[in-house]
Amino acid sequence: MEAAQKKAQALIDENAVMVFSKSYCPYCNNAKRILDSYDAKYKAIELNQEEDGDDIQNALQKITGQRTVPNIFIGQVHIGGNSDLEAVVKNGKNGKKIEELLKEAGAISA
């Protein structure tokens, strides 16, 4: 379990935007479409296609308190799931618009 937690944390730390996803999940696909619409660079891992996907999902629950996918991080900050991402697009987060968050994370160019 510790290896999965380290792997999950490394992926979060190393990527401007990290999406933990499942290939068959419509909410995951919608979240990726939203990020694509901003031309954001992101890394997505399809947990159902990873040998240790279940372990990573359990580790994410420990890290974030969220077990469901998509599990989205922008600039190492936990955003949450698809509806959370939609809310950030609509209302921003901490007074910042989604574009600002993506720019600060280095996921889109200025």
VMD Tcl script that draws the C-alpha trace (Angstrom):
set ca {
  {0.00 0.00 0.00}
  {2.84 2.37 0.82}
  {4.32 1.91 -2.68}
  {1.01 2.91 -4.25}
  {0.77 5.97 -2.03}
  {4.31 7.02 -2.99}
  {3.50 6.46 -6.67}
  {0.27 8.48 -6.46}
  {2.03 11.32 -4.63}
  {4.90 11.33 -7.15}
  {2.41 11.58 -10.03}
  {0.66 14.48 -8.28}
  {3.98 16.22 -7.58}
  {5.45 15.72 -11.06}
  {2.50 16.85 -13.19}
  {0.95 20.30 -13.61}
  {-2.44 18.62 -13.85}
  {-2.99 15.04 -12.76}
  {-6.18 13.11 -13.47}
  {-6.73 9.70 -11.91}
  {-9.34 8.17 -14.16}
  {-10.98 4.98 -15.42}
  {-11.24 4.49 -19.16}
  {-14.93 3.53 -19.07}
  {-16.04 6.30 -16.69}
  {-18.23 8.98 -18.35}
  {-17.39 11.53 -15.62}
  {-13.68 10.95 -16.17}
  {-14.09 11.39 -19.91}
  {-16.03 14.61 -19.34}
  {-13.33 15.98 -17.02}
  {-10.67 15.22 -19.67}
  {-12.85 16.93 -22.32}
  {-13.04 20.03 -20.10}
  {-9.25 20.10 -19.73}
  {-8.85 19.50 -23.47}
  {-11.13 22.48 -24.16}
  {-8.52 24.68 -22.42}
  {-5.73 22.93 -24.31}
  {-4.29 22.07 -20.89}
  {-1.38 19.68 -20.58}
  {-2.30 16.96 -18.15}
  {-1.41 13.42 -17.28}
  {-4.22 10.92 -16.96}
  {-3.78 7.47 -15.51}
  {-6.53 4.95 -16.23}
  {-6.63 3.04 -12.95}
  {-8.56 0.14 -14.50}
  {-5.60 -0.43 -16.86}
  {-2.89 -0.29 -14.18}
  {-1.75 -3.41 -12.34}
  {-1.76 -1.46 -9.08}
  {-4.83 0.64 -9.95}
  {-6.87 -0.54 -6.97}
  {-3.97 0.17 -4.62}
  {-3.55 3.65 -6.11}
  {-7.26 4.30 -5.69}
  {-7.05 3.24 -2.03}
  {-3.98 5.45 -1.59}
  {-5.85 8.42 -3.09}
  {-8.58 7.92 -0.53}
  {-5.94 8.21 2.19}
  {-4.41 11.30 0.57}
  {-7.63 13.13 -0.32}
  {-10.53 11.44 1.44}
  {-11.99 10.79 -2.03}
  {-12.19 7.29 -3.46}
  {-14.18 8.07 -6.61}
  {-12.77 8.95 -10.02}
  {-11.96 11.22 -11.61}
  {-9.67 12.46 -8.91}
  {-8.16 15.71 -10.19}
  {-5.21 17.82 -9.06}
  {-4.16 21.17 -10.55}
  {-0.78 22.48 -9.44}
  {-0.61 19.78 -6.73}
  {-3.89 21.09 -5.26}
  {-6.72 18.60 -4.95}
  {-9.69 19.83 -7.00}
  {-11.90 16.77 -6.54}
  {-14.06 15.04 -9.12}
  {-15.86 16.00 -12.31}
  {-18.57 18.11 -10.64}
  {-15.88 19.86 -8.60}
  {-13.96 20.66 -11.80}
  {-17.17 21.95 -13.40}
  {-17.72 24.17 -10.35}
  {-14.17 25.56 -10.65}
  {-14.80 26.29 -14.35}
  {-18.04 28.07 -13.45}
  {-17.07 29.84 -10.21}
  {-13.29 29.63 -9.89}
  {-11.45 28.45 -6.79}
  {-10.05 30.72 -4.08}
  {-10.90 33.71 -6.25}
  {-9.03 32.40 -9.27}
  {-10.52 31.38 -12.60}
  {-9.71 27.97 -14.07}
  {-7.41 29.62 -16.64}
  {-5.37 31.25 -13.86}
  {-5.06 27.95 -11.99}
  {-3.96 26.15 -15.16}
  {-1.44 28.92 -16.02}
  {0.03 28.95 -12.53}
  {0.41 25.18 -12.67}
  {2.17 25.47 -16.03}
  {-0.52 23.47 -17.82}
  {-1.30 26.21 -20.32}
  {0.91 28.97 -21.66}
  {0.27 32.56 -20.71}
}
mol new
graphics top color blue
foreach p $ca { graphics top sphere $p radius 0.5 }
foreach p [lrange $ca 0 end-1] q [lrange $ca 1 end] { graphics top cylinder $p $q radius 0.2 }
display resetview
